[in-house]
């Protein structure tokens, strides 16, 4: 075999190699970690409900949530006789008491937060406040919703605080330059009188 052809075949083998293909994949999503002072979990055939109380901290994929109590419902996978079944995904997370959520450069505080991962939505009630540090904007209201991935916040009876706008009022100390006026145009010529 010619050296050039052998080199090309070796290169082709390396490109198709699982080691290089694995290195080119995206960074894996980190697992969700939850810590608390107390935890109790119950399973049905289809779901697992876990209640965490006392200094609850949740860290996951670009989110950190702290609260007094967290009710987490996840889809259950495995046989019905297993005490602890494997969880496929979270259906909902309901956080209560001193809730604080940090997601990228947004930070939210409230008394009650409902996180619906399948809908990419977080609903905040009980004195919710959302601060977007990158835009220097703060929202508060009766109820606020944050949509993951859309960088969108909306709500009911909202009060919004924005950066200051330019002062557009009249400054009596500033001299105003008026545009020059055009000289008056000459009077139109009179048509000759008919005889």
C-alpha positions, 0 to 999 in steps of 0.5 A: 500500500502506498504511504499516502493512501495508508495515511489517509486510511488512518486519518479516516479511521481516527475521524470515525473513532468513538474517542474523537466523536465523544470529544466533539459532543456537547458538554453533558448536562450536570445532574440536579443536586438537592440538599436539605435538613429533612427529606421524605419520599413516596412513590406510586406506579408512575410518579415519585413525590419527594418533600424536602424541608429546612435549608433546601438548596437545589442546583442544576442546569443553569439554576440555583434555588433556595427555599424552606420547603420543596415539593418535587414530583418526578416521573418514575421508571422501574418496577413497582416493587422498588422502594426507590425507583429511578427518576426520568425527569422532574414534572414540577418543583414547588418551592415555598418560604424565602424562595430565591432563584438565580438563573444566569444573570437573573435573580428572583425572590418570592414566597412561592415558586412553581417550576414546570421544567416541561413548560420551561416556565417558573411562576412566582407569587407572594411578593415576587421580585425579579432582577435582571442584572445585565439589563439593570431592570427590576420587576415586582407584582402580584404574580410574575412568570419567567420563561427559560430560554426566552429571557422573558418575564411577564406578570400581573399588576407589575411595577417595573424599575428601569435605568434612568432615561435622558433628561428631556426637560428644558434647561433655562441655563442653556442657550438655544440655537435657533435655525436661521430664517430664510429671507422673504421671497420676492413678491410674484410679478403681476401679469400684464393687464389686458387691453 
